[in-house]
Amino acid sequence: MDKKAKKRLEVARKRLQKLQAQISGARQQNDEPELVARLEEEIQKTQSDIEKFKAS
């Protein structure tokens, strides 16, 4: 894995942590149910990106 790919993987992992924190807060407040669904979708996309980076 080259330096650029490692950096992208690191950024994706940080983004995943941020999204997980946001979704836990959104679930506690439950003001906007569509927000939780959107965050779950973004988490799935980020996890697939991480798997793609690991495979390359």
HELIX and SHEET records of a PDB file:
HELIX    1   1 LYS A    3  GLN A   29  1                                  27    
HELIX    2   2 PRO A   33  ALA A   55  1                                  23    
END                                                                             
